[in-house]
């Protein structure tokens, strides 16, 4: 099972490392520079508004089906028609609900067209994720990895044409959103062909009894994801609503949040592979310690390197990426980068608890985290703007990850392999020392960055935080 995990992870990371960084730095960053922080802030606020309630489109069905199919592959076709009908009904509810929230949030009425296009975008993305429940549950990780990058790949190609050729005029908000929507719809069409070939052509089949049963079973998954979405995406809404210069502060916040989101994308890939594997191991009553430790070590060690590297080169990095980066952007990123570490805890321990069916505990933790997020944003955002939102995010995620780890450790009785915590703590200290040396002595980044990479590499592989033998064996095969 460890080989399946590493192989799936290798394929997934390879495809995503090729596409997603190029998309973020080659298109997203340039788009924001062309549009300006204020206009881009408007787009981001609307995108987060549609994203906040996009779980209505799924209601936990995707995670529920991934876990179910991983444990019972023969059920792959049993519920397909009823689930298709159920999701169509949920789509209608989502459109109505999001439109009502648009009015409640008092967003500008002149942007109705933007709301409509981004609603279509969310419908497309969620439908692709539903198809990936089947590819992931059946452990077809090559196909799953391909589906995970198609939307970004199309967006990258269209973005390059718009930004770096003369086929189009100046970049406008409408043109940018058009690229966004075209990419997600293309991904949906391809995912549709995959679904038909792997499952069957969907048909309308209304079954009220089934809908109630599936809703009852999947609702804990839905509630969990809704609470986590609110925790992750309320920040820009709070900034836009509570700060006097809301749109501009959202733009500054996105300078750092985009980098965090890029790291989170790769973390989510781990979760997508871990969920079916954890589910299978738990059904077979096998140990999850090895997989859990390997995934945790990979995420935390990579996260520590990212934090040290980005904070050490903070101002040159942001000034190279953005035309209007400010002190607010720099300060926000320091807190957002640290936030990635507790998010890594959630990816591993939260996924394990999901696979084990500990939804009640997870929902309680997510609700507590949401209360902390809302409270801290209300206190900090009116005064500190984007920096306040970043501090709120860091604090709430620290509480969330600590509570999840406690449930895994003392309720599930699962623990990391011996020495894992000590090794990661020593790596963290080494990265802090390197960061201190750079800041205190103002070292030349041309020499400091390779030195940091060498220290990280030696420390990580000499202590076997990452098992090089297992990785090389996999690559050889």
C-alpha positions as CSV (number, residue, x, y, z in Angstrom):
1,X,0.0,0.0,0.0
2,X,3.0,2.3,0.6
3,X,4.1,1.7,-3.0
4,X,0.6,2.6,-4.2
5,X,0.7,5.8,-2.2
6,X,4.1,6.8,-3.4
7,X,3.4,5.9,-7.0
8,X,0.1,7.9,-7.0
9,X,1.8,10.8,-5.2
10,X,4.6,10.8,-7.7
11,X,2.4,10.9,-10.8
12,X,0.1,13.6,-9.2
13,X,3.0,15.8,-8.1
14,X,4.8,15.5,-11.4
15,X,1.8,16.7,-13.4
16,X,0.9,19.4,-10.9
17,X,4.5,20.7,-10.5
18,X,4.6,21.1,-14.3
19,X,1.3,23.0,-14.6
20,X,0.2,24.8,-11.4
21,X,3.3,26.8,-10.6
22,X,3.5,28.0,-14.2
23,X,-0.2,29.0,-14.0
24,X,0.2,30.9,-10.7
25,X,3.4,32.8,-11.6
26,X,3.0,33.0,-15.4
27,X,-0.7,33.9,-15.5
28,X,-2.3,34.7,-12.1
29,X,0.4,37.1,-11.0
30,X,0.5,38.9,-14.3
31,X,-3.3,39.1,-14.5
32,X,-3.4,40.8,-11.1
33,X,-0.7,43.3,-12.2
34,X,-2.5,44.1,-15.4
35,X,-5.9,44.5,-13.7
36,X,-4.7,46.2,-10.6
37,X,-5.2,45.2,-6.9
38,X,-8.6,46.9,-6.6
39,X,-10.2,45.3,-9.7
40,X,-8.6,42.0,-8.8
41,X,-9.9,42.4,-5.3
42,X,-13.5,42.7,-6.7
43,X,-13.0,39.5,-8.7
44,X,-11.6,37.6,-5.6
45,X,-14.5,38.8,-3.4
46,X,-17.1,37.5,-5.9
47,X,-15.1,34.2,-6.4
48,X,-15.0,33.6,-2.7
49,X,-18.7,34.4,-2.4
50,X,-19.6,31.7,-4.9
51,X,-17.1,29.4,-3.4
52,X,-18.4,29.7,0.1
53,X,-21.7,28.0,-0.7
54,X,-20.4,25.7,-3.5
55,X,-20.7,22.7,-1.0
56,X,-24.4,22.8,-1.7
57,X,-23.5,21.4,-5.1
58,X,-22.0,18.3,-3.5
59,X,-23.3,18.0,0.1
60,X,-20.5,15.7,1.0
61,X,-21.3,13.2,-1.8
62,X,-17.8,13.3,-3.3
63,X,-15.9,12.4,-0.1
64,X,-18.6,9.9,0.8
65,X,-18.4,8.1,-2.5
66,X,-14.5,8.1,-2.5
67,X,-14.6,6.3,0.8
68,X,-17.4,4.0,-0.2
69,X,-15.8,3.0,-3.5
70,X,-12.4,2.5,-2.0
71,X,-13.9,0.0,0.5
72,X,-16.5,-1.5,-1.9
73,X,-15.4,-1.1,-5.6
74,X,-18.2,-3.3,-6.8
75,X,-20.7,-0.5,-5.9
76,X,-19.3,1.9,-8.5
77,X,-22.4,1.8,-10.8
78,X,-25.1,1.1,-8.2
79,X,-26.1,4.7,-7.4
80,X,-25.0,6.6,-10.5
81,X,-28.4,7.6,-11.9
82,X,-29.9,8.6,-8.6
83,X,-26.8,10.6,-7.6
84,X,-26.8,12.4,-11.0
85,X,-30.4,13.5,-10.4
86,X,-29.7,14.5,-6.8
87,X,-26.8,16.7,-7.9
88,X,-28.9,18.4,-10.6
89,X,-31.5,19.3,-7.9
90,X,-28.7,20.6,-5.6
91,X,-27.4,22.8,-8.5
92,X,-30.8,24.6,-8.6
93,X,-30.7,25.1,-4.9
94,X,-27.1,26.5,-5.1
95,X,-27.9,29.0,-7.8
96,X,-30.9,30.4,-5.8
97,X,-29.0,30.5,-2.5
98,X,-25.9,32.2,-3.9
99,X,-28.0,34.8,-5.6
100,X,-29.8,35.5,-2.3
101,X,-26.4,35.8,-0.5
102,X,-25.3,38.2,-3.2
103,X,-28.1,40.6,-2.1
104,X,-27.5,40.0,1.6
105,X,-23.8,40.8,1.4
106,X,-24.9,44.0,-0.5
107,X,-22.4,43.4,-3.3
108,X,-22.6,45.8,-6.3
109,X,-25.6,45.1,-8.5
110,X,-23.7,46.1,-11.6
111,X,-21.7,42.9,-11.2
112,X,-24.6,40.4,-11.6
113,X,-22.9,39.1,-14.8
114,X,-19.7,38.3,-12.8
115,X,-21.7,36.4,-10.2
116,X,-23.5,34.4,-12.9
117,X,-20.3,33.4,-14.7
118,X,-18.5,32.4,-11.5
119,X,-21.5,30.3,-10.4
120,X,-21.1,28.4,-13.7
121,X,-17.4,28.0,-12.9
122,X,-18.2,26.5,-9.5
123,X,-20.7,24.1,-11.0
124,X,-18.1,22.9,-13.5
125,X,-15.3,22.5,-10.9
126,X,-17.5,20.6,-8.5
127,X,-18.7,18.3,-11.2
128,X,-15.2,17.4,-12.1
129,X,-14.4,16.7,-8.4
130,X,-17.4,14.4,-8.3
131,X,-15.9,12.4,-11.2
132,X,-12.6,12.3,-9.4
133,X,-14.4,10.5,-6.5
134,X,-14.7,7.5,-8.8
135,X,-11.1,7.7,-10.2
136,X,-9.7,8.2,-6.6
137,X,-11.9,5.6,-5.0
138,X,-10.9,3.0,-7.7
139,X,-7.2,4.2,-7.1
140,X,-6.8,5.1,-10.7
141,X,-4.4,7.8,-9.7
142,X,-3.0,8.5,-13.2
143,X,-6.4,9.4,-14.4
144,X,-7.2,11.3,-11.2
145,X,-4.0,13.3,-11.6
146,X,-4.8,14.2,-15.2
147,X,-8.3,15.4,-14.3
148,X,-6.8,17.5,-11.5
149,X,-4.7,19.6,-13.9
150,X,-6.8,19.9,-17.1
151,X,-8.6,23.1,-15.9
152,X,-5.3,24.7,-14.9
153,X,-3.6,23.6,-18.1
154,X,-6.3,25.2,-20.3
155,X,-6.3,28.3,-18.2
156,X,-2.5,28.5,-18.6
157,X,-2.6,28.2,-22.4
158,X,-5.4,30.8,-22.8
159,X,-3.7,33.1,-20.3
160,X,-0.4,33.0,-22.3
161,X,-2.3,33.8,-25.5
162,X,-4.1,36.8,-23.9
163,X,-1.1,38.1,-21.9
164,X,1.8,37.5,-24.2
165,X,0.4,37.8,-27.7
166,X,-1.4,40.5,-29.7
167,X,-4.6,38.5,-30.5
168,X,-6.5,40.4,-27.8
169,X,-6.5,44.0,-26.6
170,X,-5.9,45.2,-23.1
171,X,-6.8,42.7,-20.3
172,X,-10.2,43.5,-18.8
173,X,-12.1,41.9,-16.0
174,X,-14.6,40.4,-18.5
175,X,-11.9,38.9,-20.6
176,X,-10.2,37.4,-17.5
177,X,-13.4,35.8,-16.2
178,X,-14.1,34.5,-19.7
179,X,-10.8,32.6,-19.7
180,X,-11.6,31.4,-16.2
181,X,-14.9,30.0,-17.2
182,X,-13.7,28.5,-20.5
183,X,-11.1,26.5,-18.7
184,X,-13.5,25.0,-16.1
185,X,-16.1,24.1,-18.8
186,X,-13.4,22.4,-20.9
187,X,-12.3,20.4,-17.9
188,X,-16.0,19.4,-17.3
189,X,-16.5,18.1,-20.8
190,X,-13.4,15.9,-20.6
191,X,-14.4,14.7,-17.1
192,X,-17.8,13.8,-18.6
193,X,-16.2,11.5,-21.2
194,X,-14.2,9.9,-18.4
195,X,-17.3,9.3,-16.3
196,X,-19.3,7.8,-19.2
197,X,-16.4,5.4,-20.1
198,X,-15.8,4.4,-16.5
199,X,-19.3,4.3,-15.0
200,X,-22.2,4.8,-17.5
201,X,-24.1,7.5,-19.2
202,X,-26.2,9.4,-16.6
203,X,-30.0,9.3,-16.7
204,X,-32.7,11.1,-14.8
205,X,-33.9,8.9,-12.0
206,X,-35.9,10.5,-9.2
207,X,-36.0,8.6,-6.0
208,X,-37.0,10.5,-2.9
209,X,-36.3,7.7,-0.5
210,X,-32.8,7.3,-1.8
211,X,-32.2,11.0,-1.7
212,X,-33.1,11.2,2.0
213,X,-30.9,8.1,2.7
214,X,-27.9,9.5,0.9
215,X,-28.4,12.9,2.4
216,X,-28.5,11.4,5.8
217,X,-25.3,9.5,5.2
218,X,-23.4,12.2,3.4
219,X,-24.5,15.2,5.4
220,X,-21.7,14.9,8.1
221,X,-19.2,15.1,5.2
222,X,-21.1,18.1,3.7
223,X,-21.2,19.9,7.0
224,X,-17.5,19.3,7.6
225,X,-16.5,20.7,4.2
226,X,-18.9,23.7,4.5
227,X,-17.3,24.6,7.9
228,X,-13.8,24.2,6.5
229,X,-14.7,26.3,3.4
230,X,-16.0,29.1,5.6
231,X,-12.8,29.0,7.6
232,X,-10.7,29.2,4.5
233,X,-12.7,31.7,2.4
234,X,-14.3,34.2,4.8
235,X,-11.2,36.2,5.2
236,X,-11.5,38.2,2.0
237,X,-15.2,38.8,2.6
238,X,-14.4,40.2,6.1
239,X,-11.6,42.4,4.7
240,X,-13.9,43.7,2.0
241,X,-16.7,44.4,4.4
242,X,-15.0,45.6,7.6
243,X,-12.0,47.6,6.4
244,X,-12.4,51.1,5.0
245,X,-10.2,50.3,2.0
246,X,-11.6,46.8,1.5
247,X,-11.0,46.1,-2.2
248,X,-7.3,47.3,-2.0
249,X,-6.6,45.3,1.2
250,X,-8.1,42.2,-0.4
251,X,-5.6,42.7,-3.3
252,X,-2.7,43.0,-0.9
253,X,-3.9,39.9,1.0
254,X,-4.1,38.0,-2.2
255,X,-0.4,38.7,-2.8
256,X,0.5,36.3,-0.1
257,X,-2.7,34.1,-0.1
258,X,-2.0,33.1,-3.7
259,X,1.3,31.5,-2.6
260,X,-0.4,29.8,0.3
261,X,-3.1,28.5,-2.0
262,X,-0.4,27.1,-4.3
263,X,1.1,25.2,-1.4
264,X,-2.4,24.1,-0.3
265,X,-3.1,22.7,-3.8
266,X,-0.2,20.3,-3.4
267,X,-1.4,19.4,0.1
268,X,-4.9,18.6,-1.2
269,X,-3.3,16.2,-3.7
270,X,-1.9,14.3,-0.7
271,X,-5.3,14.2,0.9
272,X,-7.0,13.0,-2.3
273,X,-4.6,10.0,-2.4
274,X,-4.6,9.4,1.3
275,X,-8.4,9.2,1.7
276,X,-9.0,6.0,-0.3
277,X,-5.8,4.4,1.0
278,X,-6.6,5.2,4.6
279,X,-10.2,3.9,4.0
280,X,-8.9,0.6,2.5
281,X,-6.4,0.1,5.3
282,X,-9.0,0.7,8.0
283,X,-11.4,-1.7,6.3
284,X,-8.7,-4.3,6.2
285,X,-7.8,-3.5,9.8
286,X,-4.2,-2.8,8.8
287,X,-1.8,-0.3,10.4
288,X,-1.9,3.2,9.0
289,X,1.2,4.4,10.9
290,X,3.7,4.0,8.0
291,X,1.6,5.9,5.5
292,X,0.6,8.5,8.0
293,X,4.2,9.1,9.0
294,X,5.5,9.3,5.4
295,X,2.8,11.7,4.3
296,X,3.3,13.9,7.4
297,X,7.1,14.0,7.0
298,X,6.9,14.9,3.4
299,X,4.4,17.7,4.0
300,X,6.0,19.2,7.1
301,X,9.6,19.1,5.8
302,X,8.6,20.7,2.6
303,X,6.5,23.3,4.5
304,X,9.5,24.2,6.7
305,X,11.7,24.7,3.6
306,X,9.0,26.9,1.9
307,X,8.7,29.1,5.0
308,X,12.4,29.6,5.4
309,X,13.0,30.2,1.7
310,X,10.1,32.6,1.2
311,X,10.6,34.7,4.4
312,X,14.4,34.9,3.8
313,X,13.8,36.3,0.3
314,X,10.5,38.1,1.1
315,X,10.9,41.6,-0.3
316,X,12.8,40.6,-3.5
317,X,10.3,37.8,-4.1
318,X,7.2,40.0,-3.8
319,X,8.7,42.9,-5.6
320,X,9.6,40.6,-8.5
321,X,6.0,39.2,-8.6
322,X,3.9,42.3,-8.0
323,X,4.0,45.9,-9.2
324,X,2.2,47.2,-6.1
325,X,3.5,44.9,-3.3
326,X,3.7,46.8,0.0
327,X,4.7,46.3,3.6
328,X,1.2,45.0,4.1
329,X,1.8,42.3,1.6
330,X,5.1,41.3,3.3
331,X,3.7,41.2,6.8
332,X,0.6,39.2,5.7
333,X,2.8,36.5,4.1
334,X,4.9,35.9,7.2
335,X,1.7,34.8,9.1
336,X,0.2,33.1,6.1
337,X,3.3,31.0,5.4
338,X,3.4,29.8,9.0
339,X,-0.3,28.9,8.6
340,X,0.7,26.2,6.1
341,X,2.2,24.0,8.8
342,X,-1.1,23.5,10.8
343,X,-2.8,23.0,7.4
344,X,-0.4,20.1,6.8
345,X,-1.6,18.5,10.1
346,X,-5.2,18.8,8.9
347,X,-4.4,17.2,5.5
348,X,-3.0,14.1,7.3
349,X,-4.9,13.8,10.6
350,X,-8.1,15.3,9.2
351,X,-8.1,12.9,6.3
352,X,-7.4,9.9,8.6
353,X,-10.3,10.9,10.8
354,X,-12.6,11.3,7.7
355,X,-11.6,7.8,6.5
356,X,-12.3,6.4,10.0
357,X,-15.7,8.0,10.1
358,X,-15.0,10.4,13.0
359,X,-17.2,13.0,11.4
360,X,-18.8,14.2,14.6
361,X,-15.5,15.1,16.2
362,X,-14.3,16.7,13.0
363,X,-17.4,18.9,12.7
364,X,-17.1,20.0,16.3
365,X,-13.5,21.0,15.7
366,X,-14.4,22.8,12.5
367,X,-17.2,24.7,14.3
368,X,-14.8,25.8,17.1
369,X,-12.3,26.9,14.5
370,X,-15.0,28.9,12.6
371,X,-16.0,30.7,15.8
372,X,-12.3,31.6,16.4
373,X,-11.9,32.7,12.8
374,X,-15.0,35.0,12.9
375,X,-14.1,36.5,16.3
376,X,-10.5,37.3,15.4
377,X,-11.4,38.7,12.0
378,X,-14.0,41.0,13.6
379,X,-11.4,42.2,16.1
380,X,-8.4,42.5,13.9
381,X,-9.5,43.3,10.3
382,X,-11.0,46.8,11.0
383,X,-7.6,47.8,12.4
384,X,-5.0,45.8,10.6
385,X,-6.7,44.8,7.4
386,X,-5.0,42.1,5.5
387,X,-2.4,41.5,8.2
388,X,-5.2,41.0,10.8
389,X,-6.9,38.4,8.5
390,X,-3.6,36.5,8.2
391,X,-3.1,36.5,12.0
392,X,-6.7,35.2,12.4
393,X,-6.1,32.5,9.9
394,X,-2.9,31.3,11.6
395,X,-4.4,31.2,15.1
396,X,-7.6,29.4,14.0
397,X,-5.6,26.8,12.0
398,X,-3.3,26.1,15.0
399,X,-6.3,25.4,17.2
400,X,-7.8,23.1,14.5
401,X,-4.7,21.0,13.9
402,X,-4.0,20.6,17.6
403,X,-7.5,19.3,18.3
404,X,-7.4,16.9,15.3
405,X,-4.1,15.5,16.4
406,X,-5.5,14.9,19.9
407,X,-8.4,12.9,18.5
408,X,-6.1,10.8,16.4
409,X,-3.7,10.2,19.3
410,X,-6.1,9.5,22.1
411,X,-9.3,8.4,20.4
412,X,-8.0,6.4,17.5
413,X,-4.8,5.4,19.4
414,X,-2.7,6.1,16.3
415,X,0.7,7.7,16.5
416,X,3.6,8.7,14.2
417,X,6.5,6.3,14.1
418,X,9.2,6.6,16.7
419,X,11.4,9.7,16.4
420,X,9.3,11.5,13.8
421,X,8.5,14.5,16.0
422,X,12.1,14.9,17.2
423,X,13.5,14.7,13.7
424,X,11.0,17.3,12.4
425,X,11.7,19.6,15.4
426,X,15.5,19.4,14.7
427,X,14.8,20.3,11.0
428,X,12.7,23.3,12.1
429,X,15.5,24.5,14.4
430,X,18.0,24.2,11.5
431,X,15.7,26.2,9.2
432,X,15.2,28.9,11.9
433,X,19.0,29.2,12.4
434,X,19.5,29.6,8.7
435,X,16.8,32.3,8.5
436,X,18.3,34.1,11.5
437,X,21.8,34.1,9.9
438,X,20.3,35.6,6.7
439,X,18.4,38.4,8.5
440,X,21.1,39.2,11.1
441,X,24.1,39.3,8.7
442,X,22.1,40.4,5.6
443,X,23.7,37.6,3.6
444,X,23.6,37.7,-0.2
445,X,20.6,35.6,-1.4
446,X,22.7,34.3,-4.3
447,X,24.8,32.3,-1.8
448,X,22.2,31.9,1.0
449,X,19.5,30.1,-1.0
450,X,21.8,27.3,-2.2
451,X,23.2,27.0,1.3
452,X,19.6,26.7,2.7
453,X,18.7,24.0,0.2
454,X,21.9,22.0,1.0
455,X,21.3,22.2,4.7
456,X,17.6,21.1,4.2
457,X,18.6,18.2,1.9
458,X,21.4,16.9,4.2
459,X,19.2,17.2,7.3
460,X,16.1,15.6,5.7
461,X,17.8,12.6,4.1
462,X,20.5,11.9,6.6
463,X,17.9,11.7,9.4
464,X,15.6,9.8,7.0
465,X,12.8,12.2,7.5
466,X,12.1,11.4,3.9
467,X,13.0,7.8,3.1
468,X,15.3,8.1,0.1
469,X,15.5,4.4,-0.4
470,X,11.8,4.0,-0.8
471,X,11.6,7.0,-3.2
472,X,14.6,5.7,-5.3
473,X,13.2,2.2,-5.4
474,X,9.9,3.6,-6.7
475,X,11.6,5.7,-9.3
476,X,13.6,2.7,-10.5
477,X,10.5,0.7,-11.0
